């Protein structure tokens, strides 16, 4: 995934309303009206959030007779998760080293200047 796509994905995910919309769409398609129901905002405001999600490639709109259901497109989330996974490995390694240090201090309290 290119840096530009990651930037757009993370910018879209930065807003709690957009994250809530994605969480709802993870359970299945929904119309703008259905997506707006739990929020204290207008349908045009929800539509603006949907446009941001669409530009990030996280949401696609279909056409079903008179309805235009929205659906989640998970691929950018997978790419972002893989990118974050690189840092997860870093933190796992750092915490493993910290565990070793703490275990050593528990076995040898005299190294901290303490005695039993």
N, CA, C and O of each residue as an XYZ file, in Angstrom:
464
protein
N       0.853     -1.179      0.000
C       0.000      0.000      0.000
C       0.890      1.231      0.000
O       1.864      1.290      0.750
N       0.574      2.196     -0.817
C       1.389      3.399     -0.867
C       1.102      4.285      0.334
O       0.062      4.168      0.983
N       2.046      5.169      0.612
C       1.903      6.085      1.738
C       0.658      6.957      1.573
O      -0.037      7.223      2.554
N       0.368      7.403      0.352
C      -0.815      8.245      0.117
C      -2.103      7.523      0.496
O      -2.991      8.113      1.111
N      -2.204      6.244      0.128
C      -3.397      5.477      0.476
C      -3.504      5.272      1.980
O      -4.598      5.315      2.543
N      -2.376      5.050      2.623
C      -2.389      4.926      4.085
C      -2.832      6.236      4.725
O      -3.611      6.238      5.677
N      -2.332      7.346      4.198
C      -2.716      8.657      4.738
C      -4.222      8.863      4.640
O      -4.855      9.303      5.600
N      -4.791      8.549      3.495
C      -6.231      8.726      3.283
C      -7.019      7.788      4.187
O      -8.043      8.180      4.748
N      -6.551      6.557      4.330
C      -7.235      5.587      5.184
C      -7.230      6.042      6.642
O      -8.269      6.049      7.302
N      -6.058      6.418      7.134
C      -5.988      6.834      8.534
C      -6.719      8.146      8.780
O      -7.287      8.342      9.855
N      -6.714      9.039      7.810
C      -7.482     10.284      7.957
C      -8.971      9.971      8.050
O      -9.683     10.577      8.851
N      -9.441      9.040      7.244
C     -10.859      8.652      7.289
C     -11.203      8.006      8.629
O     -12.290      8.220      9.166
N     -10.273      7.216      9.165
C     -10.511      6.523     10.435
C     -10.360      7.430     11.651
O     -10.720      7.041     12.762
N      -9.837      8.623     11.454
C      -9.581      9.534     12.577
C     -10.860     10.059     13.217
O     -10.834     10.501     14.366
N     -11.962     10.020     12.507
C     -13.212     10.575     13.019
C     -14.074      9.476     13.645
O     -14.291      8.438     13.019
N     -14.570      9.688     14.874
C     -15.370      8.651     15.535
C     -16.684      8.342     14.814
O     -17.152      7.204     14.860
N     -17.276      9.314     14.161
C     -18.517      9.052     13.419
C     -18.242      8.110     12.254
O     -19.016      7.189     11.995
N     -17.141      8.344     11.559
C     -16.810      7.471     10.428
C     -16.470      6.063     10.904
O     -16.814      5.081     10.245
N     -15.799      5.965     12.042
C     -15.519      4.623     12.583
C     -16.812      3.912     12.960
O     -16.946      2.707     12.749
N     -17.755      4.650     13.513
C     -19.055      4.058     13.873
C     -19.807      3.614     12.616
O     -20.465      2.574     12.621
N     -19.710      4.392     11.554
C     -20.358      4.009     10.294
C     -19.746      2.709      9.781
O     -20.465      1.802      9.364
N     -18.435      2.622      9.813
C     -17.778      1.386      9.359
C     -18.173      0.200     10.230
O     -18.386     -0.901      9.722
N     -18.270      0.419     11.535
C     -18.679     -0.663     12.436
C     -20.082     -1.138     12.074
O     -20.349     -2.339     12.083
N     -20.965     -0.220     11.762
C     -22.334     -0.592     11.368
C     -22.313     -1.364     10.059
O     -23.001     -2.376      9.921
N     -21.519     -0.886      9.086
C     -21.465     -1.547      7.776
C     -20.795     -2.916      7.845
O     -20.981     -3.742      6.952
N     -20.022     -3.161      8.892
C     -19.416     -4.486      9.066
C     -20.483     -5.547      9.284
O     -20.227     -6.736      9.096
N     -21.694     -5.115      9.684
C     -22.806     -6.052      9.898
C     -23.689     -6.194      8.668
O     -24.633     -6.984      8.675
N     -23.397     -5.437      7.609
C     -24.183     -5.545      6.382
C     -24.479     -4.183      5.776
O     -24.245     -3.141      6.388
N     -24.994     -4.219      4.571
C     -25.303     -2.988      3.847
C     -26.334     -2.152      4.585
O     -27.142     -2.667      5.357
N     -26.286     -0.835      4.326
C     -27.255      0.080      4.931
C     -27.379      1.309      4.040
O     -26.440      1.680      3.335
N     -28.546      1.929      4.083
C     -28.762      3.175      3.346
C     -28.269      4.344      4.195
O     -27.973      4.188      5.379
N     -28.188      5.514      3.569
C     -27.791      6.718      4.293
C     -28.779      6.978      5.429
O     -28.374      7.357      6.527
N     -30.057      6.781      5.175
C     -31.082      6.973      6.206
C     -30.830      6.045      7.386
O     -30.883      6.473      8.539
N     -30.560      4.788      7.105
C     -30.292      3.820      8.173
C     -29.016      4.169      8.937
O     -28.949      4.014     10.156
N     -28.012      4.638      8.212
C     -26.753      5.002      8.856
C     -26.897      6.245      9.728
O     -26.208      6.380     10.739
N     -27.791      7.153      9.339
C     -27.974      8.402     10.082
C     -28.769      8.210     11.376
O     -28.677      9.038     12.282
N     -29.546      7.129     11.473
C     -30.453      6.925     12.614
C     -29.808      7.097     13.993
O     -30.364      7.814     14.826
N     -28.658      6.470     14.268
C     -28.139      6.580     15.642
C     -27.430      7.906     15.953
O     -27.029      8.136     17.094
N     -27.275      8.770     14.956
C     -26.520      9.998     15.153
C     -27.432     11.214     15.244
O     -28.499     11.258     14.632
N     -26.996     12.190     16.012
C     -27.728     13.458     16.117
C     -27.191     14.403     15.048
O     -26.684     15.485     15.347
N     -27.316     13.965     13.786
C     -26.882     14.803     12.668
C     -27.743     14.502     11.458
O     -28.408     13.468     11.389
N     -27.720     15.408     10.523
C     -28.573     15.299      9.342
C     -28.028     14.257      8.366
O     -26.873     13.839      8.444
N     -28.904     13.854      7.444
C     -28.463     12.938      6.391
C     -27.379     13.569      5.524
O     -26.443     12.870      5.134
N     -27.465     14.890      5.197
C     -26.366     15.484      4.431
C     -25.018     15.407      5.171
O     -23.976     15.224      4.542
N     -25.040     15.547      6.492
C     -23.795     15.430      7.268
C     -23.255     14.005      7.191
O     -22.050     13.804      7.042
N     -24.137     13.024      7.291
C     -23.720     11.623      7.154
C     -23.177     11.386      5.751
O     -22.183     10.682      5.577
N     -23.824     11.970      4.755
C     -23.353     11.833      3.368
C     -21.941     12.376      3.204
O     -21.142     11.806      2.461
N     -21.625     13.466      3.886
C     -20.262     14.003      3.825
C     -19.268     13.011      4.411
O     -18.186     12.806      3.861
N     -19.636     12.404      5.519
C     -18.760     11.381      6.108
C     -18.597     10.200      5.144
O     -17.503      9.657      4.993
N     -19.688      9.817      4.502
C     -19.618      8.707      3.547
C     -18.709      9.038      2.368
O     -18.006      8.162      1.864
N     -18.715     10.277      1.929
C     -17.837     10.676      0.815
C     -16.370     10.542      1.205
O     -15.545     10.114      0.398
N     -16.049     10.907      2.437
C     -14.677     10.737      2.918
C     -14.314      9.248      2.920
O     -13.230      8.867      2.480
N     -15.224      8.419      3.413
C     -14.983      6.973      3.448
C     -14.877      6.393      2.041
O     -14.072      5.494      1.798
N     -15.681      6.900      1.120
C     -15.604      6.445     -0.273
C     -14.266      6.823     -0.901
O     -13.648      6.008     -1.585
N     -13.814      8.064     -0.671
C     -12.520      8.494     -1.228
C     -11.380      7.634     -0.688
O     -10.390      7.397     -1.381
N     -11.524      7.174      0.536
C     -10.511      6.296      1.136
C     -10.659      4.853      0.661
O      -9.828      4.005      0.988
N     -11.698      4.573     -0.100
C     -11.925      3.219     -0.592
C     -12.506      2.281      0.439
O     -12.502      1.065      0.244
N     -13.013      2.831      1.548
C     -13.544      2.005      2.634
C     -15.020      1.693      2.489
O     -15.525      0.769      3.127
N     -15.718      2.453      1.658
C     -17.156      2.276      1.463
C     -17.451      2.351     -0.028
O     -16.856      3.147     -0.754
N     -18.370      1.517     -0.468
C     -18.863      1.560     -1.847
C     -20.377      1.668     -1.794
O     -21.024      1.121     -0.902
N     -20.928      2.383     -2.765
C     -22.386      2.505     -2.842
C     -22.879      1.723     -4.049
O     -22.302      1.787     -5.134
N     -23.946      0.992     -3.835
C     -24.554      0.221     -4.910
C     -25.860      0.867     -5.346
O     -26.205      1.970     -4.922
N     -26.564      0.163     -6.191
C     -27.876      0.630     -6.609
C     -28.800     -0.573     -6.606
O     -28.539     -1.579     -7.267
N     -29.878     -0.453     -5.855
C     -30.856     -1.525     -5.719
C     -32.231     -0.882     -5.862
O     -32.823     -0.442     -4.876
N     -32.738     -0.827     -7.099
C     -34.005     -0.147     -7.401
C     -33.886      1.315     -6.959
O     -33.057      2.053     -7.492
N     -34.694      1.733     -6.004
C     -34.663      3.115     -5.513
C     -33.622      3.324     -4.415
O     -33.289      4.460     -4.079
N     -33.122      2.253     -3.870
C     -32.150      2.338     -2.772
C     -30.734      2.454     -3.310
O     -30.426      1.970     -4.399
N     -29.883      3.097     -2.534
C     -28.443      3.141     -2.826
C     -27.705      2.667     -1.589
O     -27.128      3.475     -0.861
N     -27.716      1.369     -1.345
C     -27.085      0.860     -0.121
C     -25.566      1.051     -0.133
O     -24.914      0.988     -1.175
N     -25.044      1.283      1.043
C     -23.602      1.404      1.230
C     -23.095      0.085      1.788
O     -23.794     -0.600      2.534
N     -21.878     -0.257      1.418
C     -21.283     -1.476      1.951
C     -19.826     -1.214      2.289
O     -19.173     -0.358      1.692
N     -19.339     -1.961      3.247
C     -17.954     -1.864      3.680
C     -17.039     -2.494      2.633
O     -17.347     -3.551      2.082
N     -15.922     -1.841      2.367
C     -14.847     -2.400      1.547
C     -13.656     -2.531      2.497
O     -13.059     -1.531      2.897
N     -13.322     -3.747      2.849
C     -12.358     -3.979      3.931
C     -10.896     -3.970      3.493
O     -10.016     -3.917      4.352
N     -10.604     -4.019      2.222
C      -9.208     -4.120      1.767
C      -8.304     -3.026      2.331
O      -7.206     -3.341      2.790
N      -8.717     -1.735      2.318
C      -7.828     -0.727      2.908
C      -7.578     -0.950      4.401
O      -6.510     -0.606      4.907
N      -8.549     -1.521      5.103
C      -8.349     -1.825      6.519
C      -7.309     -2.929      6.693
O      -6.499     -2.894      7.620
N      -7.342     -3.895      5.801
C      -6.355     -4.982      5.832
C      -4.967     -4.410      5.605
O      -4.021     -4.766      6.308
N      -4.842     -3.520      4.622
C      -3.545     -2.917      4.338
C      -3.038     -2.091      5.526
O      -1.855     -2.143      5.862
N      -3.935     -1.334      6.155
C      -3.553     -0.532      7.320
C      -3.145     -1.438      8.481
O      -2.191     -1.138      9.199
N      -3.858     -2.531      8.662
C      -3.535     -3.481      9.728
C      -2.166     -4.107      9.504
O      -1.397     -4.283     10.449
N      -1.859     -4.442      8.254
C      -0.550     -5.005      7.949
C       0.557     -3.992      8.245
O       1.609     -4.352      8.773
N       0.313     -2.724      7.901
C       1.285     -1.674      8.174
C       1.497     -1.539      9.677
O       2.633     -1.448     10.144
N       0.406     -1.525     10.430
C       0.498     -1.433     11.887
C       1.171     -2.667     12.478
O       1.836     -2.583     13.511
N       0.998     -3.808     11.821
C       1.592     -5.054     12.294
C       3.107     -4.975     12.410
O       3.699     -5.613     13.281
N       3.733     -4.199     11.538
C       5.180     -4.018     11.617
C       5.560     -3.396     12.961
O       6.565     -3.774     13.562
N       4.766     -2.457     13.423
C       5.039     -1.805     14.698
C       4.653     -2.699     15.863
O       5.243     -2.601     16.939
N       3.694     -3.549     15.671
C       3.314     -4.510     16.703
C       4.490     -5.421     17.011
O       4.764     -5.716     18.175
N       5.179     -5.864     15.981
C       6.352     -6.719     16.187
C       7.433     -5.968     16.969
O       8.101     -6.552     17.823
N       7.604     -4.677     16.679
C       8.565     -3.857     17.416
C       8.205     -3.833     18.900
O       9.058     -4.064     19.757
N       6.920     -3.547     19.201
C       6.505     -3.460     20.600
C       6.576     -4.805     21.292
O       6.939     -4.878     22.466
N       6.237     -5.869     20.585
C       6.353     -7.205     21.185
C       7.795     -7.471     21.603
O       8.047     -7.983     22.694
N       8.734     -7.125     20.734
C      10.144     -7.319     21.053
C      10.583     -6.454     22.222
O      11.328     -6.911     23.089
N      10.127     -5.206     22.252
C      10.498     -4.295     23.342
C       9.939     -4.800     24.671
O      10.621     -4.749     25.694
N       8.708     -5.285     24.655
C       8.112     -5.795     25.893
C       8.783     -7.090     26.336
O       8.919     -7.336     27.535
N       9.197     -7.907     25.399
C       9.911     -9.140     25.759
C      11.232     -8.803     26.454
O      11.602     -9.439     27.440
N      11.937     -7.796     25.930
C      13.193     -7.378     26.566
C      12.928     -6.824     27.960
O      13.677     -7.109     28.894
N      11.876     -6.040     28.104
C      11.522     -5.496     29.418
C      11.190     -6.622     30.396
O      11.591     -6.579     31.559
N      10.453     -7.634     29.916
C      10.139     -8.786     30.774
C      11.413     -9.446     31.289
O      11.495     -9.808     32.463
N      12.409     -9.605     30.412
C      13.666    -10.224     30.826
C      14.372     -9.386     31.886
O      14.911     -9.931     32.849
N      14.373     -8.081     31.717
C      14.998     -7.193     32.697
C      14.279     -7.310     34.034
O      14.919     -7.435     35.078
N      12.949     -7.271     34.005
C      12.185     -7.352     35.251
C      12.354     -8.700     35.937
O      12.442     -8.769     37.163
N      12.399     -9.766     35.156
C      12.628    -11.089     35.740
C      13.989    -11.152     36.419
O      14.120    -11.722     37.502
N      14.997    -10.571     35.789
C      16.347    -10.548     36.361
C      16.378     -9.767     37.654
O      17.074    -10.163     38.589
N      15.649     -8.674     37.738
C      15.607     -7.881     38.965
C      14.860     -8.611     40.077
O      15.202     -8.460     41.250
N      13.861     -9.388     39.731
C      13.132    -10.146     40.748
C      14.006    -11.256     41.321
O      13.925    -11.558     42.511
N      14.834    -11.858     40.487
C      15.715    -12.941     40.952
C      16.892    -12.413     41.762
O      17.399    -13.089     42.657
N      17.318    -11.195     41.435
C      18.520    -10.633     42.069
C      18.219     -9.236     42.613
O      18.666     -8.238     42.048
N      17.453     -9.167     43.719
C      17.096     -7.846     44.258
C      18.313     -7.046     44.712
O      18.236     -5.822     44.815
N      19.440     -7.716     44.988
C      20.631     -6.997     45.427
C      21.179     -6.077     44.333
O      21.887     -5.113     44.623
N      20.850     -6.379     43.087
C      21.327     -5.519     41.997
C      20.653     -4.159     42.027
O      21.124     -3.215     41.392
N      19.533     -4.052     42.777
C      18.845     -2.761     42.924
C      19.235     -2.102     44.244
O      18.733     -1.028     44.578
N      20.112     -2.731     44.977
C      20.505     -2.187     46.272
C      19.573     -2.606     47.397
O      19.640     -2.043     48.489
N      18.700     -3.589     47.152
C      17.756     -4.051     48.169
C      18.216     -5.399     48.694
O      18.876     -6.162     47.989
N      17.870     -5.675     49.901
C      18.145     -6.999     50.466
C      16.892     -7.511     51.147
O      15.993     -6.736     51.474
N      16.834     -8.814     51.360
C      15.678     -9.433     52.015
C      15.683     -9.238     53.481
O      14.774     -9.702     54.170
